[in-house]
Amino acid sequence: MADLDDIIRLAGINEFKGFQPYNIENISITGTEKRKIEKEKNIKPGDKEWFKLWFSLPGMTGANFRGRKK
């Protein structure tokens, strides 16, 4: 049972650490910005750059889209 207790403790289950603030992101604004970048850089859906633009997670990974290299 000690192993199970360690797993529960390490997973943070049943430990209240206070309320965590969360940011509400307006997906309309984000989508509009990405579509504008798409048009400026002439990126088509399905391109490698398109996936980087739409599926990078700057808030989590710090990844920034730079666009195509010419």
C-alpha positions, -999 to 999 in steps of 0.1 A, spaced: 0 0 0 29 23 5 36 24 -32 0 34 -39 3 62 -13 35 74 -30 19 74 -64 -11 94 -51 11 119 -34 34 124 -64 3 128 -87 -9 156 -65 -43 139 -59 -62 151 -28 -38 180 -23 -55 214 -26 -29 240 -36 -52 269 -39 -71 282 -69 -52 285 -101 -59 315 -124 -68 307 -159 -68 329 -190 -98 329 -213 -86 333 -249 -110 347 -275 -107 321 -303 -122 345 -328 -94 370 -323 -68 343 -324 -82 327 -355 -85 360 -373 -48 368 -366 -37 334 -379 -58 338 -410 -42 372 -416 -7 357 -413 -18 329 -437 -28 354 -463 3 376 -459 27 346 -462 7 328 -489 3 296 -468 -22 270 -480 -40 245 -457 -21 213 -455 13 228 -460 40 222 -434 40 259 -425 2 258 -421 4 231 -394 31 250 -376 10 282 -377 -22 266 -365 -10 239 -341 19 255 -323 13 263 -287 31 295 -278 15 297 -243 28 262 -235 60 257 -255 70 292 -263 70 282 -300 66 312 -324 57 309 -361 81 328 -383 68 319 -417 83 306 -448 119 310 -457 123 325 -491 
